[in-house]
């Protein structure tokens, strides 16, 4: 399925595309009349046909559907190597993560190639492209790198997990239960950082039997949360 981002509101009728999306259709040699889905990243998906490519890209939307906002799945992740973090951005979109927060920690500060605020545009562009590829309806919200204290203070979910080796398995979640998972950088959180997380209501949970890199652990956290909800749903 060909998917593009909308330039304006998604509604039945003709819809214009921005220059980049129109060029994308042209490069792919998409034929006039080809089926297309139009996304806005905020839960609305239009189904229609391509009317024009090139600079005057346009589609005719024939039907519109709305996808409910999913339960919150937030990852607080030690701001490690930027290329590996970019990989995580893609996988977070595919796994249905709703918010991704790079966290400046004691051990991630020593990573010369760590993700930084100047990489925000690149992360957001990668997330938008991945949403089109996987057919999701809701954008991944990506925060600028922040301190652990600020990240904890901004948590809005009642369920809060701290990825920790040797902890108990993750508890079951209801279908509407939001959850925030904290994943440390290479080497993990320091003792002081773990104490701050526990004081902020984060309960240790086990993601698997082996030690994982930060991006693998973050993806595992998303999968574990999804399975916890599935089990509750029966």
Residue pairs with C-beta under 8 A, 6 or more apart in sequence:
1 35
1 36
1 37
1 135
2 25
2 28
2 30
2 34
2 35
2 36
2 37
2 50
3 36
3 37
3 38
3 39
3 132
3 133
3 135
4 17
4 21
4 24
4 25
4 36
4 37
4 38
4 39
4 59
4 132
5 17
5 18
5 21
5 38
5 39
5 40
5 41
5 128
5 132
6 15
6 17
6 38
6 39
6 40
6 46
7 15
7 16
7 17
7 18
7 21
8 15
8 16
9 40
10 38
10 39
10 40
10 44
10 45
10 46
10 61
10 64
11 46
11 61
11 64
12 46
12 61
12 62
12 63
12 64
13 60
13 61
14 51
14 58
14 59
14 60
14 61
15 38
15 46
15 48
15 58
15 59
15 60
15 61
16 56
16 57
16 58
17 25
17 57
17 58
17 59
18 57
19 55
19 57
21 57
22 52
22 53
22 54
22 55
22 56
22 57
22 58
23 54
23 55
23 57
25 50
25 53
25 57
26 53
26 54
26 57
30 36
30 50
30 53
31 50
32 50
32 51
32 52
32 53
33 49
33 50
34 49
34 50
35 47
35 48
35 49
36 47
36 48
36 49
36 50
36 59
37 45
37 46
37 47
37 135
38 45
38 46
38 47
38 48
38 59
38 61
39 45
39 131
39 132
39 136
39 137
41 128
41 131
41 137
41 138
41 139
42 138
42 139
43 66
43 67
43 68
43 69
43 137
43 138
44 64
44 65
44 66
44 67
44 137
45 64
45 65
45 66
45 67
45 137
46 59
46 61
46 62
46 63
46 64
47 61
47 62
47 63
47 64
47 65
48 59
48 60
48 61
48 62
48 63
49 59
49 60
49 62
50 58
50 59
51 58
51 59
51 60
52 58
67 137
67 138
69 138
70 96
70 98
70 138
71 98
71 173
71 175
71 176
71 177
71 178
71 179
71 229
72 98
72 99
72 156
72 157
72 178
72 179
72 180
73 96
73 97
73 98
73 99
73 178
73 179
73 181
73 222
73 225
73 226
74 97
74 98
74 99
74 100
74 101
74 155
74 156
74 157
74 178
74 179
74 180
74 181
75 92
75 97
75 99
75 100
75 101
75 180
75 181
75 183
75 218
75 221
75 222
76 101
76 103
76 148
76 151
76 152
76 155
76 180
76 181
76 182
76 183
77 85
77 88
77 100
77 101
77 102
77 103
77 183
77 185
77 214
77 215
77 218
78 102
78 103
78 105
78 107
78 108
78 183
78 184
78 185
78 186
78 189
78 214
79 85
79 102
79 103
79 104
79 105
79 108
79 111
79 114
79 115
79 116
79 145
79 185
80 108
80 111
80 114
80 115
80 185
80 186
80 214
80 215
81 111
81 113
81 114
81 115
82 113
82 114
82 115
82 116
82 119
83 113
84 213
84 214
84 215
85 102
85 114
85 115
85 119
85 123
85 215
86 115
86 119
86 122
86 123
86 126
87 215
88 100
88 214
88 215
88 218
88 219
89 100
89 123
89 126
89 127
89 130
89 140
89 142
90 126
90 127
90 130
91 215
91 218
91 219
91 222
92 100
92 127
92 140
92 218
92 219
92 222
93 127
93 130
93 131
93 134
93 136
93 140
94 130
94 134
94 136
95 219
95 222
95 223
95 226
96 136
96 222
96 226
97 140
97 222
98 138
98 140
98 141
99 140
99 141
99 142
99 143
100 140
100 141
100 142
100 143
101 143
101 146
101 151
101 154
102 115
102 143
102 144
102 145
102 146
103 145
103 146
103 147
103 148
103 151
103 182
104 145
104 146
104 147
104 148
105 148
105 184
105 185
105 189
105 190
105 193
106 190
106 192
106 193
107 184
107 185
107 186
107 187
107 188
107 189
107 190
108 114
108 185
108 186
111 185
111 186
115 123
115 145
116 145
117 144
117 145
120 142
120 144
123 142
124 142
127 139
127 140
127 142
128 139
131 138
131 139
131 140
143 151
146 154
148 189
148 193
148 196
148 197
149 196
152 196
152 197
152 200
152 202
153 200
155 180
155 200
155 201
156 178
156 180
157 177
157 178
157 179
157 180
158 177
158 178
159 173
159 177
159 178
159 179
159 180
160 179
160 180
160 181
160 182
160 200
160 201
160 202
160 203
161 170
161 179
161 180
161 181
161 182
161 202
161 203
161 204
161 205
161 221
162 181
162 182
162 189
162 194
162 197
162 198
162 202
162 203
162 204
162 205
163 181
163 182
163 183
163 184
163 204
163 205
163 207
163 217
163 221
164 194
164 204
164 205
164 206
165 206
165 211
166 206
167 204
167 205
167 206
168 204
168 205
168 206
169 205
169 206
170 205
170 206
170 207
170 224
170 225
170 228
171 205
171 228
172 228
172 231
172 232
173 179
173 225
173 228
173 229
173 232
174 229
174 232
175 229
175 232
175 233
177 229
179 225
179 228
180 202
181 205
181 218
181 221
181 222
181 225
182 189
182 197
182 202
183 214
183 217
183 218
183 221
184 193
184 214
184 217
185 214
186 213
186 214
189 197
198 204
205 224
207 217
207 220
207 221
207 224
208 220
212 220
